[in-house]
Amino acid sequence: MIDWDNIDTVLLDMDGTLLDLAFDNWFWQRHVPEQYALRRGLDYAEAERILHDWIESHLGTLNWYCLDFWTRELGLNISALKRAAADRIAVRPGAEAFLAALAGGPKRVIMVTNAHRDALDLKLERTGIDRYFDALVSSHDYGHAKEAQAFWRQLSHSHPFDPARALLVDDSLPVLHSGRLFGLGHLASIRQPDSSLPAREHTDPFPAIDDFLRVLP
């Protein structure tokens, strides 16, 4: 499903693509509401309702992914909370073998993530996958989330590549649509970003990877 002969640049997302999204879903959907409830003297259900609406209002923006923003907004040290729970961070099955196969070949491999630099540094520290990449790019470096065309324009300026010969693998459908709008020629989604949830029904227009070992270059 991946036309490796016509790909020079591989752009890989991190959370939900290379790393199990179970950590981030648990962190934001359970752990942060629990800590916010304790901090504010609220019951859990009320804290969950408040935070769900609050966080959803920033969906698709850089604020959604910004640990500094949520630290200020919630009065919680989000980076410290993530570090205290770092033992939950895990690489998705087959992802490291996929990265190792790419690292041994001629294609340039770039991480493109919406993760805040603090979260990125922590996850790289825990997993060591940074050794497989030629470059690591956070959307916070450019001031635009991957959902925005400005991100891709800045990426192509900082790390010149031919969009038509680039592959983007990402679990986010809005990001994949943004990449397609920019002109990326090869796009793939992830069928099961979160190992604690069932695989997603494949109803999107992009081919979906369910096993990295089946798409090795």
C-alpha positions in Angstrom: 0.0 0.0 0.0 3.1 2.3 0.2 4.8 3.1 -3.1 8.3 3.2 -1.7 9.9 3.6 -5.2 8.3 7.0 -5.5 9.0 8.3 -2.0 12.1 10.3 -1.0 11.0 11.9 2.2 9.1 10.2 5.1 7.2 12.4 7.5 6.1 10.6 10.6 3.8 11.8 13.4 4.6 10.7 17.0 1.6 10.3 19.3 -0.9 7.7 18.0 1.4 6.8 15.1 4.7 5.7 16.5 3.7 5.9 20.2 0.6 4.4 21.8 -2.1 7.1 22.1 -3.4 5.3 25.3 -1.0 7.4 27.4 -2.2 10.8 26.1 -5.9 9.8 26.2 -5.6 8.5 29.7 -3.6 11.6 30.7 -6.0 14.2 29.4 -9.3 12.4 29.8 -8.7 10.9 33.2 -5.6 12.1 35.1 -5.8 15.8 34.4 -9.5 16.0 35.4 -8.7 14.1 38.6 -5.9 16.5 39.4 -8.0 19.5 38.5 -10.8 18.3 40.8 -8.4 17.9 43.7 -7.0 21.4 43.1 -10.4 23.1 42.8 -12.3 21.0 45.4 -14.7 19.7 42.7 -16.2 16.3 42.3 -14.7 14.3 39.4 -17.7 14.5 37.1 -17.9 18.3 37.3 -14.2 18.7 36.7 -14.4 16.3 33.7 -17.3 18.3 32.2 -15.6 21.6 32.6 -12.3 20.4 31.2 -13.9 18.5 28.3 -15.7 21.7 27.0 -12.7 23.9 27.8 -10.2 21.7 25.9 -12.5 20.9 23.0 -12.9 24.7 22.4 -9.2 24.8 21.3 -9.4 21.7 19.0 -7.1 22.0 16.0 -5.2 25.0 17.3 -1.7 25.2 18.7 -3.2 25.9 22.2 -4.7 22.4 22.2 -1.2 20.9 22.2 0.6 23.5 24.3 1.6 22.4 27.8 2.6 25.9 28.8 -0.9 27.2 27.8 -2.7 24.5 29.8 -0.4 25.0 32.8 -1.5 28.6 32.8 -5.1 27.9 32.2 -5.6 25.1 34.6 -3.2 26.1 37.4 -1.5 22.6 37.1 2.1 21.8 36.2 1.3 19.8 33.1 4.9 18.9 32.2 5.5 17.7 35.8 2.4 15.6 35.7 3.4 14.0 32.4 6.9 13.2 33.7 5.5 11.6 36.9 3.4 9.3 34.7 6.1 8.6 32.1 6.2 4.9 32.8 2.9 4.7 30.8 4.6 5.9 27.6 5.0 3.1 25.0 6.1 2.5 21.4 3.4 1.0 19.2 4.0 -2.6 18.1 6.2 -2.8 15.0 7.0 0.9 15.0 10.6 0.6 16.0 11.3 -2.1 13.4 9.7 0.2 10.8 12.0 3.1 11.9 15.0 0.9 11.9 14.3 -0.2 8.4 13.9 3.4 7.2 17.1 4.5 9.0 19.1 2.0 7.0 17.9 3.3 3.7 18.3 6.4 1.5 15.1 8.2 2.4 15.1 11.2 4.6 13.0 10.6 7.8 11.5 13.6 9.6 9.3 13.6 12.7 6.5 16.1 12.4 4.5 16.3 15.7 2.1 18.7 17.3 3.6 17.7 20.7 5.0 20.5 22.8 8.8 20.4 23.1 8.6 19.4 26.8 6.4 16.4 25.9 8.5 15.6 22.9 11.7 15.6 25.0 10.2 13.4 27.6 8.9 10.8 25.1 12.2 10.7 23.3 14.0 10.3 26.6 11.7 7.3 27.4 11.8 5.6 24.0 15.1 6.6 22.3 13.4 6.8 18.9 15.1 10.1 18.1 18.1 8.1 16.9 16.1 7.0 13.8 15.4 10.5 12.5 17.2 13.0 10.3 15.2 15.9 11.9 12.7 16.4 14.7 10.1 19.1 14.1 7.5 20.3 16.6 4.6 22.5 15.4 5.5 24.8 18.3 8.8 25.6 16.5 6.7 27.3 13.7 3.8 28.7 15.7 1.3 26.7 13.7 -0.3 23.3 14.2 -0.1 20.7 11.5 -3.8 21.3 10.7 -2.7 24.7 9.2 -1.1 25.2 5.8 1.4 27.6 7.4 3.0 24.6 9.1 3.7 22.8 5.9 5.0 25.9 4.2 7.4 26.5 7.0 8.4 22.9 7.1 9.2 22.9 3.3 11.2 26.1 3.8 13.2 24.7 6.8 13.7 21.2 5.3 13.2 21.4 1.6 11.5 18.4 0.0 9.4 17.5 -3.0 5.8 17.2 -1.6 4.8 14.9 -4.5 7.5 12.4 -3.4 6.8 12.7 0.4 4.9 10.2 2.6 3.0 11.4 5.7 1.9 8.9 8.2 -0.4 10.4 10.9 -3.3 9.2 13.0 -5.1 12.5 12.7 -7.5 12.8 9.8 -7.6 16.6 9.9 -3.8 16.6 9.6 -3.8 14.2 6.7 -6.4 16.4 4.9 -4.1 19.4 5.5 -1.1 17.5 4.2 -3.1 16.5 1.1 -4.2 20.1 0.5 -0.5 21.1 0.6 0.3 18.6 -2.1 1.8 15.7 -0.2 1.7 12.8 -2.7 1.5 9.8 -0.3 -0.6 9.7 2.9 -1.5 6.9 5.4 -3.5 6.8 8.6 -3.3 4.5 11.6 -6.1 2.0 12.3 -5.6 1.7 16.1 -3.8 4.7 17.6 -4.9 3.8 21.1 -4.2 0.1 22.1 -6.9 0.4 24.8 -9.6 1.0 22.2 -10.8 -1.1 19.3 -9.3 -0.4 15.9 -11.2 2.3 14.0 -13.5 1.5 11.1 -11.7 2.4 7.9 -14.0 4.9 6.5 -11.5 7.7 5.7 -10.0 8.3 2.2 -6.5 7.3 3.2 -5.0 3.8 3.3 -4.7 2.7 7.0 -1.8 0.9 8.5 -2.7 -1.8 11.0 0.7 -3.4 11.2 4.0 -1.6 10.6 5.7 -4.9 9.8 3.5 -5.3 6.7 4.7 -2.0 5.2 8.4 -2.1 5.7 10.4 -0.4 3.0 
